[in-house]
Amino acid sequence: MQTNPSPSKPFVVPVFLPHAGCPHRCVFCNQHSTTGQDEPLPSLSAIRRTIREFLAHRKERARRTEISFYGGNFLGLAPELITLLLATAAGFVQEGQADGIRFSTRPDTIDAARLKLIARFPVTTVELGVQSMNDAVLQQSQRGHTAQSVREAVALLKTRPYILGLQMMVGLPGDTPATALATARQIADLAPQFVRIYPTLVLRGSQLALRHFRGEYTPLSLEAAVALVADLYQIFRRHDIAVARMGLQAGPELTPDADLVAGPFHPAFGEMVQSALWLDAISRHLEKEGLQKGDVVLEAPARLLSQIKGQKDFNLLDLLQKHQLRSLEVRANPDLAEETVRINGQPCARW
């Protein structure tokens, strides 16, 4: 059974299966920390309860809804368990409470047999944990697959009518800004509908934590991670590929008092990336239009103001100093279209 998937942003009902189906644990991984769950496989009754609770909080009934199996390696589970989980979620689709099912899995679990197994269920979206397209980085991270595995998996998935998402990480062992940019370009060439970008964090209980304590691994700083992910975002934007998320979702587990040992975590990481992008765009506009040492008025929709100003007004202070502006005023303009900024009445090109 297949539906006609749409790439528009859905309402996601998450069901977490930490480490389930994984052949081994990658050096960076401790999904009990990132999901807040200790048990990898919740019971079917617990899964149904979770789905009902999330559906009850859905505000927009007309919004496309997907039941999503996250964490672990979904297609690495035993075939009978895959069938049981998909059938459980499919029941909500048949009742009209959801529009489809999505899951995340490793590239090396995509093959003809598994795609045939899931074909009779209303799967609409498949996400692949790519992480890197550099084989040396994949090997140092103990991923257990190669970049070629990703290419082959994408080719197979594109024979089916699924929405395809690819996940990448920056700051892995052996990774550099150059290899991360190369990964983004190769992912863009594979033309997924969307991507997720995650900075590597050092989590308690991971192999990476041991390397960090031994002085064998140093994570990216927050500033470096924001700047790098901003560059990656622009690559995907130029290829019309949506960036669904940047940075892990905040939770009580991701704190120094819990399981976060080190790394570029910030609860507003994605907002910081967008802010960095606006700072660059506005700075380029001021230089192009010769507005240094002048009076500048920035206008934007109200929801963009925090991104334009930056954390603690960092962007405004940087613009004032870098361009020696006499004055800088920021105004909310409800008449402007989404993602539109005007500088002294002229549109500011973001890309």
Residue pairs with C-beta under 8 A, 6 or more apart in sequence:
1 90
1 120
1 121
1 122
2 119
2 122
2 123
2 160
2 161
3 99
3 100
3 122
3 124
4 161
5 100
5 124
5 125
5 161
5 162
5 163
6 64
6 163
7 163
7 193
7 194
7 242
8 64
9 242
9 244
10 63
10 64
10 65
10 66
10 99
10 125
11 58
11 60
11 63
11 64
11 65
11 66
12 65
12 66
12 68
12 102
13 50
13 51
13 54
13 55
13 65
13 66
13 67
13 68
13 98
14 50
14 54
14 68
14 70
15 42
15 47
15 50
15 51
15 67
15 68
15 69
15 70
15 85
15 89
16 31
16 35
16 37
16 42
16 70
16 71
17 40
17 41
17 42
17 69
17 70
17 71
17 72
17 74
17 77
18 31
18 32
18 34
18 35
18 37
18 40
18 71
18 72
19 25
19 29
19 31
19 32
19 40
19 71
19 72
20 40
20 41
20 71
20 72
20 73
20 74
20 76
20 77
21 72
21 73
21 74
21 75
21 76
21 77
21 105
21 109
22 29
22 72
22 73
22 76
22 106
23 73
23 76
23 144
24 142
24 144
25 142
25 206
25 207
26 131
26 141
26 142
26 143
26 144
26 207
27 140
27 141
27 142
27 173
27 206
27 207
27 208
27 211
28 141
28 169
28 172
28 200
28 201
28 202
28 203
28 206
28 207
28 208
29 203
29 206
30 203
30 204
30 205
30 206
30 259
31 37
31 71
31 72
32 38
32 205
32 259
33 203
33 204
33 205
33 253
33 254
33 258
33 259
33 260
34 71
34 203
34 248
34 251
34 253
34 254
35 70
35 71
35 253
36 251
36 252
36 253
37 71
40 72
42 50
44 84
44 88
47 85
47 88
48 88
51 67
51 89
51 92
51 98
55 65
55 92
55 97
55 98
58 65
64 99
64 100
65 97
65 98
65 99
65 100
66 98
66 99
66 100
66 101
66 102
66 124
66 125
67 89
67 92
67 93
67 98
67 100
67 101
67 102
68 101
68 102
68 103
68 125
69 85
69 89
69 101
69 102
69 103
69 104
70 103
70 104
71 104
73 105
73 106
73 109
73 129
74 82
74 85
74 103
74 104
74 105
74 109
75 82
75 103
75 105
75 106
75 109
75 110
75 114
75 118
76 105
76 106
76 109
77 85
79 114
79 117
82 114
82 117
82 118
83 117
86 101
86 118
86 121
86 123
87 121
89 98
89 101
89 121
90 101
90 121
90 122
92 98
93 99
93 100
93 101
93 122
99 122
99 124
100 122
100 123
100 124
100 125
101 121
101 122
101 123
101 124
101 125
102 123
102 124
102 125
102 126
102 127
102 163
103 123
103 125
103 126
103 127
104 126
104 127
104 128
104 129
104 167
105 126
105 127
105 128
105 129
106 128
106 129
106 144
106 145
107 128
107 129
107 130
107 145
107 149
107 150
107 152
107 153
107 154
108 144
108 145
108 149
108 153
110 126
110 128
110 152
110 153
110 156
110 157
111 156
112 156
115 156
115 157
115 160
119 160
123 162
124 162
124 163
125 162
125 163
125 164
125 165
126 157
126 162
126 163
126 164
126 165
127 164
127 165
127 166
127 167
127 196
128 150
128 153
128 154
128 157
128 164
128 165
128 166
128 167
129 167
130 150
130 166
130 167
130 168
130 183
130 187
131 137
131 138
131 141
131 143
131 167
131 168
131 169
131 172
132 138
132 141
132 143
132 147
132 168
132 169
132 172
132 175
132 179
132 180
132 183
133 147
133 150
133 182
133 183
133 186
133 187
134 147
134 174
134 175
134 179
134 182
134 183
135 146
135 147
136 174
137 172
137 173
137 174
137 175
137 179
138 145
138 146
138 147
139 174
140 172
140 173
140 174
141 172
141 173
141 174
142 207
147 186
150 166
150 190
151 190
154 164
154 166
154 190
154 192
157 164
158 164
163 193
163 194
164 192
164 193
164 194
165 192
165 193
165 194
165 195
165 196
165 244
166 187
166 190
166 192
166 194
166 195
166 196
167 195
167 196
167 197
167 198
168 180
168 183
168 184
168 187
168 195
168 196
168 197
168 198
168 232
169 175
169 197
169 198
169 199
169 200
170 180
170 197
170 198
170 199
170 200
170 220
170 225
170 228
170 229
170 232
171 180
171 199
171 200
171 219
171 220
171 225
171 263
171 264
172 200
173 208
173 211
173 217
175 200
177 228
177 231
180 228
180 232
181 231
181 232
181 235
184 231
184 232
184 235
184 236
185 235
187 195
187 236
188 235
188 236
188 238
188 239
188 241
191 239
191 241
192 241
193 241
193 242
194 241
194 242
194 243
194 244
195 236
195 241
195 242
195 243
195 244
196 243
196 244
196 245
196 246
197 229
197 232
197 233
197 243
197 245
197 246
197 247
198 245
198 246
198 247
198 248
199 219
199 220
199 225
199 229
199 247
199 263
199 264
199 265
199 269
200 208
200 219
200 220
200 263
201 219
201 248
201 254
201 260
201 261
201 262
201 263
201 264
201 265
202 208
202 209
202 212
202 217
202 219
202 260
202 261
202 262
202 263
203 209
203 259
203 260
203 261
204 258
204 259
204 260
204 261
205 259
208 217
209 261
211 217
212 218
212 219
212 261
212 262
219 262
219 263
219 264
220 228
220 263
220 264
221 264
222 264
222 265
222 266
222 272
224 264
225 264
225 269
226 264
226 269
226 272
226 273
226 276
227 276
229 246
229 247
229 269
229 273
230 273
230 276
230 277
230 280
233 243
233 246
233 273
233 277
234 277
234 351
236 242
236 243
237 243
237 351
238 351
245 270
246 269
246 270
246 273
247 265
247 266
247 269
247 270
247 273
248 254
248 265
248 269
250 267
252 258
253 259
253 260
254 260
254 265
266 272
268 311
271 306
271 307
272 311
274 307
275 306
275 307
275 308
275 309
275 310
275 311
275 314
275 315
277 350
278 304
278 307
278 308
278 315
278 341
278 350
279 310
279 315
279 318
279 319
281 341
281 348
281 349
281 350
281 351
282 298
282 308
282 315
282 319
282 341
282 343
282 348
283 318
283 319
283 322
283 323
285 291
285 343
285 346
285 348
285 349
286 292
286 296
286 319
286 323
286 325
286 343
287 323
289 343
289 344
289 346
291 323
291 325
291 343
291 344
292 323
292 324
292 325
293 323
293 324
293 325
293 326
294 325
294 326
295 325
295 326
295 327
296 319
296 323
296 325
296 327
296 328
296 329
296 343
296 344
297 329
297 330
297 331
297 343
297 344
297 345
298 308
298 328
298 329
298 330
298 331
298 341
298 342
298 343
299 331
299 332
299 333
299 336
299 341
299 342
299 343
300 308
300 330
300 331
300 332
300 333
300 336
300 340
300 341
300 342
301 332
301 333
301 334
301 336
301 337
301 338
301 340
302 332
302 334
304 339
304 341
305 330
305 332
308 315
308 330
308 341
309 315
309 316
309 330
310 316
310 318
316 328
316 330
319 325
319 328
320 328
333 342
336 342
339 350
340 347
341 347
341 348
341 350
342 348
